[in-house]
Amino acid sequence: MKTVLYVLTGMFIGLQYPLWLGDGGLFSLWKLKQEIATQQAENIALKERNRALEAEVLDLKQGYEALEERARAELGMVRRGETLFQVIERSGKPAGGH
């Protein structure tokens, strides 16, 4: 009788292994769901970035204001006839010690 019980227990464990840990089992399914959720979050972030880039491209194609702003900010360019004043703030104490 004990032998039959051991055989049945062994068969039960043998049948449970693929369900829980085997390829396509519940653990594998849980892992795939986690990967899908991670990929979906990344896709959302990339879609937002693409929207921002599309808006920037549209601004650059339609008007010179965005292009001018970018040239000023990134390249330090100025228009003809403009004078650039750069203000440099002192850090720390004055040289005279006051």
N, CA, C and O atoms as a MOPAC input file, in Angstrom:
PM7 MOZYME 1SCF
protein

 N      0.82400 1    -1.19400 1     0.00000 1
 C      0.00000 1     0.00000 1     0.00000 1
 C      0.87100 1     1.26200 1     0.00000 1
 O      0.55700 1     2.22400 1    -0.70100 1
 N      1.97700 1     1.26800 1     0.79100 1
 C      2.86900 1     2.41600 1     0.84800 1
 C      3.52100 1     2.65300 1    -0.50400 1
 O      3.75300 1     3.80200 1    -0.88200 1
 N      3.81500 1     1.60600 1    -1.22600 1
 C      4.44500 1     1.74000 1    -2.53900 1
 C      3.52000 1     2.46300 1    -3.49300 1
 O      3.95800 1     3.33000 1    -4.24900 1
 N      2.23600 1     2.11300 1    -3.46500 1
 C      1.25900 1     2.76600 1    -4.33600 1
 C      1.15100 1     4.24800 1    -3.98000 1
 O      1.04800 1     5.10300 1    -4.85900 1
 N      1.17400 1     4.53500 1    -2.69600 1
 C      1.09900 1     5.92500 1    -2.24400 1
 C      2.32300 1     6.70600 1    -2.71900 1
 O      2.19400 1     7.84100 1    -3.17600 1
 N      3.50400 1     6.10500 1    -2.61500 1
 C      4.72100 1     6.76500 1    -3.08300 1
 C      4.69400 1     6.98100 1    -4.59600 1
 O      5.11200 1     8.02900 1    -5.08900 1
 N      4.20700 1     5.99800 1    -5.31200 1
 C      4.13000 1     6.11100 1    -6.76800 1
 C      3.15800 1     7.22400 1    -7.15000 1
 O      3.46200 1     8.04100 1    -8.01900 1
 N      1.99400 1     7.26100 1    -6.50900 1
 C      1.00700 1     8.30700 1    -6.80500 1
 C      1.53300 1     9.69300 1    -6.42900 1
 O      1.32100 1    10.66200 1    -7.15800 1
 N      2.22300 1     9.78300 1    -5.28300 1
 C      2.80300 1    11.06000 1    -4.87900 1
 C      3.86500 1    11.50200 1    -5.87800 1
 O      3.92300 1    12.67400 1    -6.25000 1
 N      4.69600 1    10.57400 1    -6.30800 1
 C      5.71800 1    10.88300 1    -7.30700 1
 C      5.10900 1    11.33200 1    -8.61700 1
 O      5.60400 1    12.26700 1    -9.24600 1
 N      4.03300 1    10.67000 1    -9.03900 1
 C      3.34800 1    11.06400 1   -10.28100 1
 C      2.72800 1    12.45200 1   -10.14000 1
 O      2.77900 1    13.26500 1   -11.06200 1
 N      2.14300 1    12.70600 1    -8.97100 1
 C      1.52800 1    14.01000 1    -8.73100 1
 C      2.57900 1    15.12100 1    -8.79700 1
 O      2.36600 1    16.15400 1    -9.43200 1
 N      3.71700 1    14.89200 1    -8.12900 1
 C      4.80100 1    15.88600 1    -8.15900 1
 C      5.33800 1    16.01500 1    -9.57900 1
 O      5.62800 1    17.12100 1   -10.03500 1
 N      5.46900 1    14.90400 1   -10.27200 1
 C      5.95200 1    14.94000 1   -11.65100 1
 C      5.01900 1    15.71000 1   -12.57000 1
 O      5.47900 1    16.37300 1   -13.49900 1
 N      3.73800 1    15.63700 1   -12.33100 1
 C      2.77100 1    16.37700 1   -13.14400 1
 C      2.70200 1    17.85000 1   -12.75100 1
 O      2.38300 1    18.69500 1   -13.58700 1
 N      2.99300 1    18.16600 1   -11.50900 1
 C      2.95300 1    19.55000 1   -11.04800 1
 C      4.16300 1    20.35500 1   -11.50400 1
 O      4.05800 1    21.56200 1   -11.71900 1
 N      5.30600 1    19.69900 1   -11.65500 1
 C      6.52800 1    20.39900 1   -12.03700 1
 C      6.35600 1    21.20500 1   -13.31900 1
 O      6.65700 1    22.39900 1   -13.31700 1
 N      5.88000 1    20.59900 1   -14.43000 1
 C      5.73100 1    21.40500 1   -15.65500 1
 C      4.71100 1    22.54300 1   -15.49300 1
 O      4.85800 1    23.60300 1   -16.10200 1
 N      3.69200 1    22.32000 1   -14.68100 1
 C      2.67100 1    23.34600 1   -14.48700 1
 C      3.26500 1    24.58000 1   -13.81900 1
 O      2.95000 1    25.70300 1   -14.21300 1
 N      4.11100 1    24.39300 1   -12.82400 1
 C      4.65600 1    25.50300 1   -12.06700 1
 C      5.98700 1    26.01100 1   -12.60400 1
 O      6.17300 1    27.22000 1   -12.74000 1
 N      6.91000 1    25.11700 1   -12.90800 1
 C      8.27500 1    25.52900 1   -13.21200 1
 C      8.70400 1    25.22500 1   -14.63600 1
 O      9.75000 1    25.71200 1   -15.06500 1
 N      7.96200 1    24.46000 1   -15.37000 1
 C      8.35700 1    24.07600 1   -16.71600 1
 C      8.20600 1    25.20500 1   -17.71700 1
 O      7.67400 1    26.27100 1   -17.40500 1
 N      8.68500 1    24.94900 1   -18.92500 1
 C      8.57900 1    25.93500 1   -20.00400 1
 C      7.10000 1    26.15400 1   -20.32200 1
 O      6.39200 1    25.21100 1   -20.67400 1
 N      6.64000 1    27.38500 1   -20.20100 1
 C      5.23000 1    27.69500 1   -20.40900 1
 C      4.40000 1    27.49900 1   -19.15600 1
 O      3.17100 1    27.53900 1   -19.21700 1
 N      5.05000 1    27.29000 1   -18.02100 1
 C      4.33700 1    27.11600 1   -16.75900 1
 C      3.94000 1    28.45400 1   -16.15400 1
 O      4.12400 1    29.51000 1   -16.75800 1
 N      3.40100 1    28.38200 1   -14.96400 1
 C      2.90900 1    29.58900 1   -14.29300 1
 C      4.02700 1    30.57600 1   -13.95600 1
 O      3.84300 1    31.78800 1   -14.07000 1
 N      5.18200 1    30.06100 1   -13.54400 1
 C      6.30600 1    30.94500 1   -13.24500 1
 C      6.76000 1    31.66100 1   -14.51500 1
 O      7.03200 1    32.86200 1   -14.49500 1
 N      6.83700 1    30.93200 1   -15.59500 1
 C      7.22700 1    31.51700 1   -16.88100 1
 C      6.19900 1    32.55300 1   -17.32700 1
 O      6.56200 1    33.61000 1   -17.84400 1
 N      4.93000 1    32.25400 1   -17.12900 1
 C      3.86200 1    33.19000 1   -17.48100 1
 C      3.96000 1    34.46900 1   -16.65800 1
 O      3.79800 1    35.56400 1   -17.19500 1
 N      4.22300 1    34.33900 1   -15.36500 1
 C      4.37600 1    35.50800 1   -14.49400 1
 C      5.55000 1    36.35700 1   -14.95600 1
 O      5.45500 1    37.58400 1   -15.00200 1
 N      6.65200 1    35.70900 1   -15.29600 1
 C      7.84500 1    36.42300 1   -15.75300 1
 C      7.55100 1    37.17700 1   -17.05500 1
 O      7.96800 1    38.32400 1   -17.21200 1
 N      6.84100 1    36.54500 1   -17.98100 1
 C      6.48400 1    37.20700 1   -19.24100 1
 C      5.57000 1    38.40700 1   -19.00600 1
 O      5.71600 1    39.43400 1   -19.67000 1
 N      4.63900 1    38.28700 1   -18.07700 1
 C      3.75300 1    39.41500 1   -17.76900 1
 C      4.54600 1    40.58800 1   -17.21000 1
 O      4.25000 1    41.74000 1   -17.52600 1
 N      5.54200 1    40.31200 1   -16.39100 1
 C      6.39800 1    41.36800 1   -15.85400 1
 C      7.17200 1    42.05400 1   -16.97600 1
 O      7.28900 1    43.27900 1   -16.99600 1
 N      7.69900 1    41.26300 1   -17.90600 1
 C      8.43700 1    41.83000 1   -19.03400 1
 C      7.53400 1    42.67500 1   -19.92400 1
 O      7.95200 1    43.71800 1   -20.42600 1
 N      6.30200 1    42.22700 1   -20.12000 1
 C      5.34300 1    42.98400 1   -20.93100 1
 C      5.02300 1    44.32100 1   -20.26200 1
 O      4.96600 1    45.35500 1   -20.92800 1
 N      4.81700 1    44.29600 1   -18.94900 1
 C      4.51600 1    45.54500 1   -18.23000 1
 C      5.68900 1    46.51300 1   -18.32300 1
 O      5.48700 1    47.71300 1   -18.50900 1
 N      6.90500 1    46.00600 1   -18.19600 1
 C      8.08600 1    46.86000 1   -18.30700 1
 C      8.18800 1    47.46100 1   -19.70200 1
 O      8.47100 1    48.64900 1   -19.85200 1
 N      7.95500 1    46.63700 1   -20.72500 1
 C      8.04400 1    47.10800 1   -22.10500 1
 C      6.95300 1    48.13100 1   -22.40400 1
 O      7.19600 1    49.10700 1   -23.11400 1
 N      5.75300 1    47.91500 1   -21.86800 1
 C      4.67200 1    48.87200 1   -22.08700 1
 C      4.99800 1    50.22300 1   -21.45800 1
 O      4.71300 1    51.26600 1   -22.04800 1
 N      5.59000 1    50.21300 1   -20.27000 1
 C      5.97700 1    51.47200 1   -19.62400 1
 C      7.04400 1    52.18200 1   -20.45600 1
 O      6.99900 1    53.40200 1   -20.61700 1
 N      7.99100 1    51.43000 1   -20.97600 1
 C      9.03100 1    52.02400 1   -21.81800 1
 C      8.42600 1    52.58300 1   -23.10300 1
 O      8.82300 1    53.65200 1   -23.56600 1
 N      7.47100 1    51.86200 1   -23.67400 1
 C      6.81000 1    52.33000 1   -24.89900 1
 C      6.07300 1    53.64400 1   -24.66700 1
 O      6.09700 1    54.52800 1   -25.52200 1
 N      5.42400 1    53.77600 1   -23.52600 1
 C      4.70500 1    55.01900 1   -23.20200 1
 C      5.68600 1    56.18200 1   -23.12000 1
 O      5.43300 1    57.26000 1   -23.65700 1
 N      6.81300 1    55.95200 1   -22.43900 1
 C      7.82000 1    57.00900 1   -22.32000 1
 C      8.37400 1    57.38500 1   -23.69700 1
 O      8.58400 1    58.56600 1   -23.97600 1
 N      8.60900 1    56.40200 1   -24.55100 1
 C      9.13900 1    56.68400 1   -25.88900 1
 C      8.10300 1    57.40200 1   -26.75800 1
 O      8.46500 1    58.24600 1   -27.57700 1
 N      6.83100 1    57.07800 1   -26.58900 1
 C      5.78800 1    57.78000 1   -27.34000 1
 C      5.73300 1    59.25000 1   -26.94600 1
 O      5.57300 1    60.12200 1   -27.80100 1
 N      5.86600 1    59.52300 1   -25.64700 1
 C      5.87500 1    60.91000 1   -25.18400 1
 C      7.07900 1    61.66000 1   -25.75600 1
 O      6.95900 1    62.80700 1   -26.18700 1
 N      8.22500 1    61.00800 1   -25.75600 1
 C      9.42600 1    61.63000 1   -26.32100 1
 C      9.23900 1    61.89600 1   -27.80700 1
 O      9.63300 1    62.95000 1   -28.30600 1
 N      8.63800 1    60.94100 1   -28.51800 1
 C      8.39200 1    61.12700 1   -29.94900 1
 C      7.43600 1    62.28400 1   -30.20800 1
 O      7.62900 1    63.04300 1   -31.15900 1
 N      6.41100 1    62.42800 1   -29.37900 1
 C      5.47700 1    63.54900 1   -29.53300 1
 C      6.19900 1    64.88700 1   -29.35700 1
 O      5.97600 1    65.83500 1   -30.11000 1
 N      7.06200 1    64.93900 1   -28.35000 1
 C      7.80800 1    66.18100 1   -28.11200 1
 C      8.73500 1    66.48100 1   -29.28300 1
 O      8.85200 1    67.63200 1   -29.70400 1
 N      9.38900 1    65.46000 1   -29.80800 1
 C     10.27600 1    65.66000 1   -30.95600 1
 C      9.49300 1    66.06600 1   -32.19800 1
 O      9.94700 1    66.91500 1   -32.96400 1
 N      8.32000 1    65.46700 1   -32.40500 1
 C      7.47900 1    65.85300 1   -33.54600 1
 C      7.06000 1    67.31400 1   -33.44800 1
 O      7.06700 1    68.03800 1   -34.44300 1
 N      6.69600 1    67.74300 1   -32.24400 1
 C      6.30400 1    69.14200 1   -32.04400 1
 C      7.47900 1    70.07000 1   -32.31800 1
 O      7.30800 1    71.13100 1   -32.91700 1
 N      8.65500 1    69.67900 1   -31.88600 1
 C      9.83700 1    70.50200 1   -32.12300 1
 C     10.16300 1    70.58000 1   -33.61300 1
 O     10.51100 1    71.64700 1   -34.11700 1
 N     10.05400 1    69.46400 1   -34.31200 1
 C     10.30800 1    69.45100 1   -35.75600 1
 C      9.30000 1    70.33900 1   -36.46700 1
 O      9.65900 1    71.08800 1   -37.37500 1
 N      8.03300 1    70.25700 1   -36.05600 1
 C      6.99700 1    71.08800 1   -36.66100 1
 C      7.29300 1    72.56700 1   -36.42800 1
 O      7.14200 1    73.38300 1   -37.33800 1
 N      7.71300 1    72.91300 1   -35.21300 1
 C      8.08000 1    74.30600 1   -34.91800 1
 C      9.23000 1    74.76800 1   -35.81000 1
 O      9.21000 1    75.87900 1   -36.34100 1
 N     10.22600 1    73.90900 1   -35.96500 1
 C     11.38500 1    74.27800 1   -36.77700 1
 C     11.02500 1    74.41500 1   -38.24900 1
 O     11.59600 1    75.24800 1   -38.95200 1
 N     10.07800 1    73.60300 1   -38.72100 1
 C      9.67400 1    73.68400 1   -40.12800 1
 C      8.79500 1    74.89800 1   -40.39100 1
 O      8.87700 1    75.49700 1   -41.46300 1
 N      7.95900 1    75.26700 1   -39.43300 1
 C      6.97400 1    76.31100 1   -39.67400 1
 C      7.48400 1    77.71800 1   -39.38600 1
 O      7.06200 1    78.66900 1   -40.04300 1
 N      8.34800 1    77.86100 1   -38.45200 1
 C      8.74300 1    79.22200 1   -38.09600 1
 C     10.18900 1    79.30200 1   -37.72800 1
 O     10.83400 1    78.31500 1   -37.37300 1
 N     10.68000 1    80.52000 1   -37.82400 1
 C     12.07600 1    80.74900 1   -37.50300 1
 C     12.27900 1    81.08700 1   -36.02900 1
 O     13.41400 1    81.13900 1   -35.55600 1
 N     11.20200 1    81.31300 1   -35.31000 1
 C     11.32900 1    81.69300 1   -33.90400 1
 C     11.98200 1    80.58100 1   -33.09000 1
 O     12.88400 1    80.84200 1   -32.29500 1
 N     11.53400 1    79.35100 1   -33.28200 1
 C     12.11500 1    78.23800 1   -32.53700 1
 C     13.55900 1    78.01000 1   -32.96500 1
 O     14.41800 1    77.69900 1   -32.14000 1
 N     13.81700 1    78.16500 1   -34.24800 1
 C     15.17500 1    78.00100 1   -34.75400 1
 C     16.09600 1    79.08300 1   -34.16800 1
 O     17.22700 1    78.81200 1   -33.76300 1
 N     15.57500 1    80.30900 1   -34.13900 1
 C     16.35900 1    81.41700 1   -33.58800 1
 C     16.62700 1    81.20100 1   -32.10000 1
 O     17.73500 1    81.43700 1   -31.61800 1
 N     15.61500 1    80.75800 1   -31.38900 1
 C     15.76800 1    80.52000 1   -29.95300 1
 C     16.81100 1    79.42600 1   -29.69700 1
 O     17.62800 1    79.53400 1   -28.78200 1
 N     16.77100 1    78.39900 1   -30.49900 1
 C     17.73100 1    77.30800 1   -30.33700 1
 C     19.15300 1    77.76400 1   -30.68100 1
 O     20.10600 1    77.38800 1   -29.99800 1
 N     19.29700 1    78.56600 1   -31.73100 1
 C     20.60700 1    79.07400 1   -32.11000 1
 C     21.17800 1    79.96700 1   -31.01300 1
 O     22.37700 1    79.92900 1   -30.73600 1
 N     20.32300 1    80.76600 1   -30.39500 1
 C     20.78100 1    81.64300 1   -29.32100 1
 C     21.19900 1    80.82000 1   -28.09600 1
 O     22.25700 1    81.05500 1   -27.51200 1
 N     20.36100 1    79.86000 1   -27.71700 1
 C     20.61500 1    79.10300 1   -26.48600 1
 C     21.77900 1    78.13700 1   -26.62800 1
 O     22.61900 1    78.04200 1   -25.73400 1
 N     21.83600 1    77.42000 1   -27.74100 1
 C     22.83300 1    76.36200 1   -27.87400 1
 C     24.14000 1    76.82700 1   -28.51500 1
 O     25.21000 1    76.30600 1   -28.20000 1
 N     24.05300 1    77.79600 1   -29.40400 1
 C     25.24500 1    78.22200 1   -30.13100 1
 C     25.74000 1    79.60100 1   -29.73200 1
 O     26.81900 1    80.02200 1   -30.15000 1
 N     24.94800 1    80.31400 1   -28.91700 1
 C     25.35000 1    81.63600 1   -28.47900 1
 C     25.31600 1    82.67400 1   -29.59200 1
 O     26.05600 1    83.65700 1   -29.53600 1
 N     24.48900 1    82.48000 1   -30.58300 1
 C     24.43200 1    83.38800 1   -31.72700 1
 C     23.59600 1    84.62300 1   -31.39700 1
 O     22.71400 1    84.58300 1   -30.53800 1
 N     23.88900 1    85.71900 1   -32.09200 1
 C     23.13600 1    86.96500 1   -31.95400 1
 C     22.79000 1    87.47800 1   -33.35000 1
 O     23.42600 1    87.11100 1   -34.33800 1
 N     21.77000 1    88.33300 1   -33.41100 1
 C     21.38700 1    88.94100 1   -34.69400 1
 C     22.37100 1    90.03100 1   -35.07100 1
 O     23.13600 1    90.51600 1   -34.23800 1
 N     22.33900 1    90.41200 1   -36.34900 1
 C     23.13400 1    91.55800 1   -36.79700 1
 C     22.61400 1    92.80900 1   -36.11400 1
 O     21.40600 1    93.02000 1   -36.00300 1
 N     23.52600 1    93.61600 1   -35.66900 1
 C     23.13900 1    94.86400 1   -35.02900 1
 C     22.86900 1    94.72100 1   -33.53700 1
 O     22.72000 1    95.73000 1   -32.84800 1
 N     22.80300 1    93.50800 1   -33.02200 1
 C     22.58000 1    93.31700 1   -31.58900 1
 C     23.91600 1    93.34500 1   -30.85900 1
 O     24.96700 1    93.02600 1   -31.41600 1
 N     23.83500 1    93.73500 1   -29.60300 1
 C     25.02400 1    93.70500 1   -28.75800 1
 C     24.73000 1    92.74100 1   -27.61400 1
 O     23.70000 1    92.83700 1   -26.94600 1
 N     25.63400 1    91.83400 1   -27.41000 1
 C     25.47000 1    90.83600 1   -26.35500 1
 C     26.17500 1    91.31400 1   -25.10000 1
 O     27.36800 1    91.61800 1   -25.11900 1
 N     25.42700 1    91.37600 1   -24.01200 1
 C     25.99600 1    91.71300 1   -22.71600 1
 C     25.93000 1    90.46700 1   -21.85100 1
 O     24.86900 1    89.86300 1   -21.69000 1
 N     27.05700 1    90.09400 1   -21.30200 1
 C     27.10500 1    88.92700 1   -20.44400 1
 C     27.38800 1    89.38900 1   -19.03000 1
 O     28.39000 1    90.05700 1   -18.77900 1
 N     26.50900 1    89.03600 1   -18.10700 1
 C     26.64900 1    89.45200 1   -16.71600 1
 C     27.23300 1    88.28800 1   -15.94500 1
 O     26.69300 1    87.18200 1   -15.94700 1
 N     28.35000 1    88.55800 1   -15.28400 1
 C     29.00400 1    87.52700 1   -14.48300 1
 C     28.91400 1    87.94900 1   -13.03100 1
 O     29.41100 1    89.00800 1   -12.64900 1
 N     28.28500 1    87.12500 1   -12.23300 1
 C     28.11500 1    87.44000 1   -10.80700 1
 C     29.34400 1    86.96300 1   -10.04400 1
 O     29.92700 1    85.91900 1   -10.33600 1
 N     29.71000 1    87.76700 1    -9.06200 1
 C     30.84800 1    87.38500 1    -8.22300 1
 C     30.38800 1    86.32300 1    -7.23000 1
 O     29.24400 1    86.31000 1    -6.77500 1
 N     31.30400 1    85.45600 1    -6.92100 1
 C     31.01000 1    84.47000 1    -5.88700 1
 C     31.94900 1    84.71000 1    -4.72400 1
 O     33.11800 1    85.03900 1    -4.92300 1
 N     31.45000 1    84.54800 1    -3.52200 1
 C     32.28500 1    84.73700 1    -2.32900 1
 C     32.37400 1    86.19200 1    -1.90000 1
 O     31.51100 1    87.00200 1    -2.23900 1
 N     33.41300 1    86.51700 1    -1.15900 1
 C     33.61200 1    87.86800 1    -0.62700 1
 C     34.26400 1    88.77000 1    -1.66600 1
 O     34.97200 1    88.28400 1    -2.54800 1
 N     34.03000 1    90.09500 1    -1.57000 1
 C     34.70500 1    91.04200 1    -2.46500 1
 C     36.20400 1    91.01400 1    -2.22300 1
 O     36.66300 1    90.60400 1    -1.15700 1
 N     36.95400 1    91.44900 1    -3.20800 1
 C     38.42100 1    91.42700 1    -3.13500 1
 C     38.94200 1    92.33000 1    -2.04200 1
 O     39.98400 1    92.02800 1    -1.46100 1
 N     38.26400 1    93.43300 1    -1.73000 1
 C     38.70600 1    94.38600 1    -0.71400 1
 C     38.50800 1    93.88100 1     0.71200 1
 O     38.99600 1    94.51400 1     1.64800 1
 N     37.83500 1    92.80500 1     0.90000 1
 C     37.62100 1    92.25600 1     2.23500 1
 C     36.45200 1    92.86200 1     2.97500 1
 O     36.30100 1    92.62200 1     4.17300 1
 N     35.62300 1    93.63700 1     2.30700 1
 C     34.47300 1    94.29500 1     2.95600 1
 C     33.28000 1    93.42700 1     2.92300 1
 O     32.22200 1    93.81400 1     3.42000 1

